Amino acid sequence: VGRGGMAAKVDAATFALNHGVPSVICNGHEPDILQQVVTGKAVGTFFTKAHQQQTAPFVRAVTAKEAGRVLSSIQSMQRKKILEAISGGIKAQEVAILEANARDVAAAERSFNAEGWTAQKENLLARLVLTQEKLHNIINGIQHLFHNVAGNAVGNNLKWCKVADGLYLEQESCPLGVVLCVFEARPQVLPEVAALCIASGNALIFKGSNQSKHTLGIFHRIINDALTASKIPSEAVMALETRSDVSELLALDEHIDMVIPRGGRDFMDSIKSATKIPVLGDPDGVCHVYVHSDADIEMAQHIIYDSKVEDRSGGGVMGSLLVHTKLWEDGGVDELLEPLLAAGIVVYAGPRARAMFKSATSSMPPARNMHTEYRFNACAVEVVEGVEGAIEHIREFGSGHTDVIITEDQQVSAKFLKQCGSSCVFHNCSSRFSHGYQFGLGAEVGTSNKGHMRGPMGIEGLLSSKWVMRGQGHAVRDFEDKKFQYVHEKKCVTCGLQIRE
């Protein structure tokens, strides 16, 4: 930006470049031109000696949007074919994926050994590990999508209304546009979210953890091969390499339509605070299991063990165990805790339990506070005086994620399920069922504890809607002049019967 002719500008940019300073020549009369340059928009002429392997974030976002338009316009059979190719590719390369993951895990362990282990690093490593069972769940989830969901996700008729004679209104589903997914260690996030984006007609830009680069590389190649085989631009699913790329894309609220962060509380909060773009999902938060006085102890042990021990890094993991006073008094709480302690879980005693049952809690470390989200090898235990006490405790300390009651009393369970306001409330089953795969959603794009859409979200979290009206020269004035009358006849889009309000 400067005065003088173009030759002088080129000479100045060349001089700067020869002295190691890249330059951009652009139109100084254009509004906000400096802001466009520093945010990476493709404006002007860029003078650089570097071999540019990476495209500017703005260009990537625009390219992704164009690829998304192609993806959203294809027929359902082609969409199913892409998803089938992805699931088939993962199945065919199962051994290679697990070997790549083993390399990632080994590299992470070496790095953590050198740096020193922390609870956060143990958390990261647990999330990084892929197993054959997890791979099969990914494959089954994608197969569920192309068998049950992908055929009618885009352009699905949601509402139908005859506004007046010859004037009809429909609401139909449509993609959001471009989704930016940023996640920490779990490599399975890529195929799950990519499959959901393809099924819903959205383009995806993703940034995963460097610790999972080999695993992500294979997943990305499988997805790209499936897209290009169906003549869909590979830019429909693009990878970012650096954190600075993410920061720049988070500023492009005109081009990115949704951000999906997948990770811990601090990570997700940092993403939310750095962007104006809508963010889907909440941190897992504290999940409770309440054991009522009449609970079958053997069943309760089984549920508690699965809720805490079987997958310590997953979503919906129990953080606090609430136990009825009666079970503290008759020693039932010891039976409930025995399997956890045997599995190496550190049990922290809540303040009421320490005050009321000093002998039973003497060997337990005190809980920091009942808001603490205990994960992995720890949980808290607290005493409550009944279902009302459990509900009040959850209201005060819960996160609205998932809460469970174990009881044989149907009236007690009904009270808990009705009055506990969490997004997922369960009776006599593990808190780990709170996931899109277990819900039959095929895969999970995220979990929300607040707002109008709550709980595990599948493809519906990536869809919006638009209104389509068809007329025959109708104008609003015609209704004011009594040429037409509004009738607003609504029909069920499933059965075709008229809806009477």
KASULCOR-V824917 format. One record per residue. PHI is phi in radians with two decimals (none if undefined). PSI is psi in radians with two decimals (999 if undefined). OMEGA is omega in radians with two decimals (NA if undefined). Layout:
{{PHI PSI OMEGA} {PHI PSI OMEGA}}
//
This chain:
{{none 2.13 -3.13} {3.11 3.12 -3.13} {-1.56 2.97 3.09} {1.69 3.07 -3.12} {-1.40 3.01 -3.11} {-1.12 -0.63 -3.13} {-1.06 -0.68 3.13} {-1.16 -0.66 3.12} {-1.15 -0.78 3.13} {-1.09 -0.74 3.12} {-1.07 -0.72 -3.13} {-1.17 -0.74 3.13} {-1.14 -0.69 3.12} {-1.15 -0.73 3.11} {-1.05 -0.79 3.14} {-1.11 -0.72 -3.12} {-1.13 -0.70 3.13} {-1.15 -0.31 3.09} {-1.83 0.35 3.00} {1.51 0.26 -3.11} {-2.04 1.89 3.06} {-1.10 2.64 -3.07} {-2.45 2.77 3.05} {-2.22 2.24 2.99} {-1.75 2.19 -3.10} {-2.56 3.03 -3.06} {-1.44 1.94 -3.11} {-1.26 -0.23 3.12} {-1.45 -0.22 -3.11} {-1.36 2.31 -3.12} {-1.04 2.45 3.06} {1.01 0.55 -3.06} {-1.15 -0.65 -3.13} {-1.16 -0.69 3.11} {-1.11 -0.67 3.13} {-1.13 -0.67 -3.13} {-1.15 -0.86 -3.04} {-1.27 -0.35 3.07} {-1.57 0.09 3.01} {1.55 0.21 3.13} {-1.23 2.56 -3.07} {-1.41 1.35 3.12} {-2.09 2.59 3.08} {1.21 -2.81 3.14} {-2.05 2.20 -3.07} {-1.69 2.12 3.09} {-1.73 2.00 -3.14} {-2.67 2.60 3.05} {-1.65 -0.17 -3.10} {-1.27 2.51 3.01} {-1.39 1.92 -3.02} {-1.42 1.76 3.05} {-1.48 -0.45 -3.10} {-1.85 2.40 3.10} {-1.48 2.57 3.11} {-0.98 2.51 -3.10} {-0.94 -0.70 -3.14} {-1.06 -0.77 -3.13} {-1.12 -0.70 3.11} {-1.06 -0.77 -3.12} {-1.10 -0.74 3.13} {-1.14 -0.76 3.13} {-1.10 -0.71 3.12} {-1.11 -0.70 -3.14} {-1.11 -0.70 3.12} {-1.13 -0.74 3.11} {-1.15 -0.63 3.11} {-1.11 -0.62 3.11} {-1.12 -0.68 3.09} {-1.13 -0.79 -3.11} {-1.10 -0.67 -3.10} {-1.28 -0.32 -3.05} {-1.66 -0.10 -3.07} {-1.36 2.82 3.14} {-1.30 2.77 -3.07} {-1.09 -0.62 -3.14} {-1.13 -0.65 3.10} {-1.19 -0.66 3.10} {-1.11 -0.75 3.10} {-1.11 -0.66 -3.13} {-1.09 -0.69 3.11} {-1.12 -0.82 -3.14} {-1.12 -0.66 3.11} {-1.13 -0.66 3.11} {-1.17 -0.62 3.12} {-1.18 -0.84 -3.14} {-1.12 -0.67 3.10} {-1.16 -0.65 3.12} {-1.17 -0.70 3.11} {-1.13 -0.72 3.13} {-1.13 -0.74 -3.12} {-1.19 -0.54 -3.08} {-1.87 0.46 -3.10} {-0.98 -0.80 -3.11} {-1.12 -0.78 -3.13} {-1.11 -0.67 3.14} {-1.14 -0.79 -3.14} {-1.16 -0.62 3.08} {-1.16 -0.74 3.10} {-1.11 -0.69 3.12} {-1.14 -0.67 3.09} {-1.09 -0.64 3.07} {-1.13 -0.75 3.12} {-1.10 -0.76 -3.13} {-1.13 -0.76 3.14} {-1.10 -0.73 3.12} {-1.12 -0.70 3.12} {-1.14 -0.73 3.12} {-1.08 -0.73 3.10} {-1.08 -0.75 -3.14} {-1.12 -0.77 -3.11} {-1.23 -0.58 3.07} {-1.09 -0.68 -3.13} {-1.28 -0.66 -3.07} {-1.48 -0.43 -3.03} {1.78 2.35 -3.06} {-1.41 2.52 3.01} {-2.35 2.94 3.10} {-1.06 -0.64 3.14} {-1.13 -0.67 -3.14} {-1.26 -0.61 3.04} {-1.10 -0.71 3.07} {-1.01 -0.85 -3.10} {-1.07 -0.78 -3.11} {-1.14 -0.71 3.13} {-1.09 -0.67 3.14} {-1.28 -0.45 -3.08} {-1.28 -0.51 -3.00} {-1.25 2.24 3.00} {-1.82 2.46 3.06} {-2.10 2.92 3.09} {-1.05 -0.66 3.12} {-1.11 -0.75 3.12} {-1.11 -0.68 3.10} {-1.10 -0.75 3.13} {-1.12 -0.62 3.07} {-1.14 -0.68 3.09} {-1.08 -0.84 -3.13} {-1.06 -0.82 -3.13} {-1.10 -0.66 3.12} {-1.13 -0.76 3.12} {-1.18 -0.68 3.10} {-1.10 -0.66 3.07} {-1.05 -0.69 -3.14} {-1.09 -0.87 -3.06} {-1.36 -0.28 3.06} {-1.50 -0.59 -2.93} {-2.12 -0.35 -2.95} {-2.10 -0.83 -2.93} {-1.06 -0.45 -3.07} {-1.17 -0.52 -3.07} {-2.25 0.33 -3.11} {-1.24 -0.81 -3.09} {-1.70 2.29 -3.14} {1.36 0.28 3.12} {-1.30 2.29 -3.13} {-1.31 2.08 -3.08} {-1.73 -0.67 -3.14} {-2.52 2.62 3.11} {-2.39 2.39 -3.13} {-2.59 2.29 2.95} {-1.53 1.88 -3.08} {-1.30 -0.75 3.12} {-2.82 3.08 3.10} {-1.01 2.12 3.11} {1.39 0.03 -3.11} {-2.18 2.01 -3.02} {-2.19 2.52 -3.09} {-2.23 2.34 3.09} {-2.29 2.58 2.97} {-1.96 2.21 -3.12} {-2.29 2.67 -3.11} {-1.30 2.60 3.13} {-2.65 2.78 3.14} {-1.21 2.84 3.03} {-1.33 -0.76 -3.12} {2.41 -1.68 -3.14} {-2.10 2.23 3.13} {-1.91 2.30 3.02} {-1.86 2.04 3.14} {-1.96 2.13 3.13} {-2.11 2.16 -3.06} {-2.42 2.80 -3.09} {-1.52 -1.98 -2.89} {-1.49 -0.55 -2.95} {-1.17 1.89 -3.12} {-1.23 -0.40 -3.12} {-1.18 -0.23 3.10} {-1.04 -0.67 -3.08} {-1.06 -1.01 -3.13} {-1.12 -0.57 -3.14} {-1.17 -0.87 -3.09} {-1.25 -0.65 3.11} {-1.08 -0.74 3.12} {-1.09 -0.73 3.11} {-1.14 -0.69 3.12} {-1.14 -0.76 3.12} {-1.11 -0.75 3.14} {-1.11 -0.53 -3.10} {-1.74 0.04 3.08} {1.35 0.36 3.13} {-1.76 2.51 2.96} {-1.38 2.66 -3.09} {-2.24 2.25 2.93} {-2.01 2.23 -3.05} {-2.28 2.67 3.00} {-2.38 2.00 3.10} {-1.78 -3.06 -3.14} {-1.35 2.49 3.06} {-1.08 -0.49 3.14} {-1.13 -0.36 -3.11} {-1.94 0.48 -2.99} {-1.12 -0.66 -3.12} {-1.22 -0.73 3.12} {-1.13 -0.80 -3.14} {-1.10 -0.61 3.14} {-1.05 -0.75 3.13} {-1.20 -0.79 3.10} {-0.99 -0.77 -3.10} {-1.13 -0.71 3.12} {-1.12 -0.71 3.11} {-1.07 -0.76 -3.14} {-1.15 -0.79 3.13} {-1.08 -0.72 3.13} {-1.08 -0.70 3.14} {-1.16 -0.68 3.13} {-1.17 -0.89 -3.07} {-1.16 -0.55 3.10} {-1.12 -0.46 3.10} {-1.75 0.27 3.09} {1.06 0.61 3.02} {-1.80 2.34 -3.13} {-0.97 2.37 3.14} {-1.13 -0.31 3.10} {-1.17 -0.10 3.06} {-1.15 -0.39 3.03} {-2.36 1.82 -3.05} {-2.06 2.60 3.13} {-1.82 2.56 2.97} {-1.85 2.62 -3.09} {-1.83 -0.49 -3.01} {-2.21 2.77 3.09} {-1.16 -0.55 3.13} {-1.13 -0.57 3.06} {-1.06 -0.73 3.13} {-1.10 -0.80 -3.12} {-1.03 -0.71 -3.13} {-1.21 -0.68 3.13} {-1.19 -0.56 3.12} {-1.13 -0.33 3.11} {-1.53 -0.18 -3.04} {-1.65 1.14 -3.08} {-1.20 -0.23 3.09} {-1.42 -0.28 -3.02} {-2.09 -0.40 3.06} {-1.81 2.26 -3.01} {-1.71 -0.39 -3.13} {-2.71 2.44 3.04} {-2.00 2.30 3.10} {-2.10 1.76 3.03} {-1.57 2.36 3.10} {-2.19 1.95 -3.13} {2.96 -2.78 -3.11} {-1.33 3.07 -3.06} {-1.04 -0.86 -3.10} {-1.08 -0.72 3.14} {-1.09 -0.83 -3.10} {-1.18 -0.67 3.11} {-1.13 -0.64 3.13} {-1.16 -0.64 3.10} {-1.17 -0.79 -3.11} {-1.08 -0.64 -3.09} {-1.37 -0.17 -3.03} {-1.82 0.11 -3.05} {-2.59 2.70 3.00} {-1.68 -0.12 -3.11} {-1.25 2.47 3.06} {-0.97 2.36 -3.12} {-1.99 2.24 -3.11} {-1.74 2.23 3.02} {1.92 2.76 3.10} {-2.32 2.75 3.01} {-1.06 2.74 -3.07} {-1.01 -0.83 -3.14} {1.36 -3.06 -3.08} {-1.45 2.16 3.06} {-1.89 2.39 -3.06} {-1.97 2.58 2.89} {-2.14 2.10 3.13} {-1.83 2.20 3.11} {-1.84 1.99 -3.11} {-1.36 2.92 -3.03} {-1.07 -0.53 -3.06} {-1.70 0.18 -3.04} {-1.10 2.53 2.99} {-1.24 2.01 -3.01} {-1.10 -0.70 -3.13} {-1.12 -0.75 3.09} {-1.14 -0.72 3.13} {-1.07 -0.73 3.09} {-1.02 -0.79 -3.11} {-1.08 -0.80 -3.12} {-1.17 -0.79 -3.13} {-1.09 -0.75 -3.14} {-1.07 -0.80 -3.14} {-1.16 -0.67 -3.10} {-1.17 -0.42 -3.04} {-2.02 -0.72 -2.88} {-1.69 -0.67 -2.95} {-1.08 -0.68 3.10} {-2.47 1.59 -2.97} {-1.31 -0.25 -3.09} {-1.84 -0.03 -3.06} {-1.44 3.10 3.08} {-1.38 2.72 3.11} {1.29 0.28 -3.13} {-1.32 2.38 -3.14} {-1.07 2.27 3.06} {-1.88 -0.51 -3.13} {-2.38 2.34 3.08} {-1.84 2.12 3.11} {-1.82 2.24 -3.05} {-2.21 2.31 -3.14} {-1.04 2.54 -3.12} {-0.90 -0.72 -3.10} {-0.99 -0.68 -3.10} {-1.30 -0.39 2.99} {-1.29 -0.66 -3.06} {-1.26 -0.61 -3.09} {-1.75 0.15 3.07} {1.51 0.04 3.13} {-1.07 -0.53 -3.13} {-1.09 -0.58 3.11} {-1.11 -0.70 3.10} {-1.14 -0.65 3.14} {-1.17 -0.65 -3.06} {-1.46 -0.36 -3.04} {-0.96 -0.84 3.14} {-1.11 -0.59 3.12} {-1.15 -0.82 -3.13} {-1.11 -0.67 3.12} {-1.14 -0.48 3.13} {-1.53 0.07 3.09} {1.52 0.27 3.11} {-1.41 2.27 3.05} {-1.49 2.13 -3.09} {-1.81 2.10 3.12} {-1.70 2.34 -3.11} {-1.52 2.32 3.09} {-1.27 2.88 -3.04} {-1.11 -0.67 3.14} {-1.20 -0.68 3.12} {-1.12 -0.72 3.14} {-1.14 -0.65 -3.11} {-1.29 -0.66 -3.04} {-1.57 -0.52 -3.05} {-2.32 1.22 -3.06} {-1.08 -0.68 -3.12} {-1.18 -0.79 -3.09} {-1.18 -0.46 -3.08} {-1.84 0.11 -3.03} {-1.07 -0.54 -3.11} {-1.60 -0.01 -3.10} {-1.70 2.42 3.01} {-1.21 2.60 -3.13} {-1.26 2.47 3.07} {-1.18 2.44 3.12} {-1.05 -0.93 2.95} {-2.90 2.85 -3.03} {-1.39 -0.05 3.01} {-1.44 -0.26 -3.05} {-1.11 2.32 3.13} {-1.58 1.54 3.14} {-1.30 2.21 -3.13} {-2.28 3.02 3.07} {1.02 -1.89 -2.97} {-1.73 0.48 -3.11} {-2.59 2.70 2.98} {-2.76 2.92 3.09} {-1.89 2.70 3.03} {-2.28 2.41 -3.11} {-2.47 2.69 3.12} {-1.66 2.45 3.00} {-2.35 2.72 -3.00} {-1.65 0.13 3.12} {2.74 -3.05 -3.09} {-1.13 -0.60 3.10} {-1.10 -0.73 3.11} {-1.12 -0.66 3.11} {-1.12 -0.77 -3.14} {-1.10 -0.76 3.13} {-1.12 -0.70 3.11} {-1.07 -0.79 -3.12} {-1.14 -0.68 3.10} {-1.08 -0.64 -3.09} {-1.41 -0.69 -2.98} {-2.00 -0.16 -3.07} {-1.36 2.98 -3.13} {-1.96 -0.06 -3.11} {1.45 0.24 -3.10} {-1.48 -1.45 -3.08} {-2.49 2.31 3.11} {-2.43 2.50 -2.96} {-2.20 2.51 2.96} {-2.09 2.41 3.05} {-2.03 1.97 -3.10} {-2.81 2.74 3.05} {-1.72 -0.11 -3.08} {-1.57 1.98 -3.07} {-1.18 -0.58 3.12} {-1.20 -0.70 3.10} {-1.12 -0.78 -3.13} {-1.12 -0.69 3.13} {-1.10 -0.69 3.11} {-1.11 -0.77 3.13} {-1.10 -0.85 -3.08} {-1.12 -0.57 -3.12} {-1.41 -0.71 -3.00} {-1.63 -0.34 3.09} {-1.39 2.08 -2.96} {-1.61 0.32 -3.12} {-1.24 2.85 -3.12} {-1.21 -0.47 3.08} {-2.31 2.14 3.09} {-2.23 2.22 -3.00} {-2.14 2.65 3.07} {-2.11 2.12 3.06} {0.98 0.74 3.04} {-2.71 2.84 -3.02} {-1.17 2.54 3.07} {-1.18 -0.31 -3.11} {-1.30 -0.09 3.03} {-1.21 -0.18 -3.10} {-1.36 1.26 3.14} {-2.69 2.60 -3.10} {-1.02 -0.64 -3.14} {-1.14 -0.82 3.13} {-1.15 -0.50 3.13} {-1.37 -0.11 -3.11} {1.41 0.35 3.12} {-1.47 -0.08 -3.12} {1.58 -0.91 3.10} {-2.77 3.00 -3.09} {-2.15 2.23 3.10} {-1.56 -0.37 3.12} {2.94 3.06 3.11} {-2.23 2.33 3.13} {-2.09 2.31 3.11} {-1.69 -0.20 -3.07} {-2.35 2.94 3.06} {1.59 -2.99 -3.05} {-1.42 -0.34 3.05} {-2.02 2.06 -3.03} {-2.23 2.75 3.12} {1.49 -3.02 3.09} {-1.06 2.36 -3.11} {-2.07 2.25 3.05} {-1.69 -2.35 -3.01} {-1.13 -0.47 -3.12} {-1.09 -0.41 3.10} {-1.24 -0.23 -3.11} {-1.94 0.19 -3.11} {-2.05 2.51 2.98} {-2.04 -2.81 3.10} {-2.57 2.81 3.04} {-2.42 2.70 3.14} {-1.73 2.29 -3.13} {-2.08 2.11 -3.14} {-2.06 2.39 3.11} {-2.18 2.18 -3.12} {-2.30 -2.98 -3.13} {-2.37 0.95 -3.12} {1.50 0.30 -3.10} {-1.19 2.54 3.03} {-2.37 2.64 -3.14} {-1.05 -0.60 3.14} {-1.05 -0.55 3.13} {-1.06 -0.60 3.13} {-1.32 -0.62 3.10} {-1.17 -0.55 3.12} {-1.55 0.14 3.08} {1.17 0.34 3.05} {-1.26 -0.56 3.08} {-2.25 2.77 3.04} {-2.18 2.44 3.05} {-1.23 2.34 3.09} {-2.03 -0.56 3.10} {0.81 0.94 3.07} {-1.47 2.11 -3.09} {-1.90 2.47 3.11} {-2.18 2.58 3.06} {-1.18 2.24 -3.09} {-1.30 -0.20 3.14} {-1.59 -0.85 -3.06} {-1.88 -0.25 3.12} {1.45 0.02 3.13} {-1.39 2.59 -3.12} {-1.21 2.45 3.12} {-1.72 2.16 3.13} {-1.83 2.23 -3.10} {-1.86 999 NA}}
//
